[in-house]
Amino acid sequence: MLVEEPENRNIVQTLQDSSNDEEIITNYMNMSNNNQENNAETKACMLKEIKSLQFAIIELALYLDTHPDDKKALCLHKKYCKELDDLKDKYQKAFGPLTINFPCNKWRWIDEPWPWENERGNN
């Protein structure tokens, strides 16, 4: 089985390498330089990486259903699960919750643009 690493690692690498919450926010703010286009690009790139990891995890799980003794695939599955958890956590700390299950200190759903609104909050 040939499994490729998800793409676009270099764009979000700075956020992934951050070790604590303050560093995540600082790195995010430094990367964006208060530029909304960069914010949207970083956010979109991180979401794409999350989706890529989710896809790889599901595909590896299906492969492992028929090849349960493949240690390389099992290690790769575990690696991707950890990367996904870390990336989701960092994304949610920088941009807000992905799901309603993410614990936070503030109910941020209301602060985000609604699906029918654009990124600037205009109708």
C-alpha positions in Angstrom: 0.0 0.0 0.0 1.3 3.4 -1.0 0.4 6.2 1.4 1.6 9.7 0.8 2.2 12.4 3.4 -0.6 15.1 3.3 0.5 18.2 1.4 0.9 21.8 2.4 2.9 21.1 5.6 5.2 24.1 5.1 2.5 26.7 5.4 1.2 25.6 8.8 4.5 24.2 10.1 5.0 27.3 12.3 1.7 26.8 14.0 2.3 23.1 14.4 5.7 23.6 15.9 4.3 25.9 18.6 4.6 24.4 22.0 2.0 26.4 24.1 -1.1 28.4 23.7 0.6 31.8 23.9 3.2 30.8 21.3 0.4 29.6 19.0 -1.4 32.9 19.1 1.9 34.9 18.9 3.1 32.9 15.9 -0.3 33.2 14.2 -0.4 37.0 14.7 3.2 37.3 13.4 2.4 35.2 10.4 -0.7 37.2 9.5 0.6 40.7 10.3 -3.0 41.7 10.8 -3.6 40.9 7.1 -7.1 39.3 6.6 -6.0 37.7 3.3 -3.2 35.9 5.1 -5.6 34.9 7.9 -8.0 33.4 5.5 -5.2 31.7 3.6 -3.7 30.2 6.8 -7.2 29.2 8.1 -8.0 27.5 4.7 -4.7 25.8 4.6 -5.0 24.4 8.1 -8.5 23.2 7.3 -7.2 21.5 4.1 -4.5 19.8 6.2 -7.1 18.6 8.7 -9.3 17.2 6.0 -6.2 15.5 4.4 -5.3 13.8 7.7 -8.9 12.7 8.3 -9.0 11.1 4.9 -5.7 9.4 5.4 -6.8 8.0 8.8 -10.1 6.6 7.3 -8.2 5.0 4.4 -5.6 3.5 6.7 -8.4 2.1 8.9 -10.1 0.5 5.9 -6.7 -1.0 4.8 -6.1 -2.2 8.4 -9.4 -4.0 8.3 -8.0 -6.4 5.7 -4.4 -6.2 6.7 -4.4 -6.1 10.6 -0.8 -7.3 10.9 0.7 -4.5 8.8 2.8 -2.8 11.4 3.9 0.1 9.1 0.3 1.0 8.4 -0.6 0.8 12.0 2.2 3.1 13.0 1.3 5.5 10.2 -2.4 5.4 11.4 -1.3 6.3 15.0 1.0 9.0 13.7 -1.7 10.7 11.7 -4.2 10.4 14.6 -1.7 12.3 16.8 -1.0 14.9 14.1 -4.7 15.4 13.6 -5.4 15.9 17.3 -2.5 18.4 17.6 -3.5 20.3 14.4 -7.2 20.5 15.4 -6.2 21.8 18.9 -4.0 24.5 17.4 -6.5 25.4 14.8 -9.3 25.8 17.4 -7.1 27.9 19.7 -6.3 30.3 16.8 -9.6 30.4 14.9 -12.3 29.0 17.2 -14.1 25.7 17.5 -14.5 23.2 14.7 -17.3 21.4 16.5 -19.5 22.1 19.5 -17.5 19.6 21.5 -14.4 21.8 21.7 -14.0 23.2 25.3 -13.3 26.9 25.5 -13.6 29.7 27.9 -16.0 31.7 25.8 -19.0 30.7 23.6 -17.4 31.7 20.3 -20.0 30.4 17.9 -21.8 33.7 17.9 -18.6 35.7 17.1 -17.9 33.8 13.9 -19.5 34.8 10.5 -22.6 32.9 9.7 -22.5 30.6 6.7 -24.4 33.2 4.5 -22.0 35.9 5.5 -18.6 36.5 3.8 -15.3 36.7 5.8 -15.8 40.4 6.6 -19.2 39.8 8.2 -21.1 41.6 5.5 -24.3 40.2 3.9 
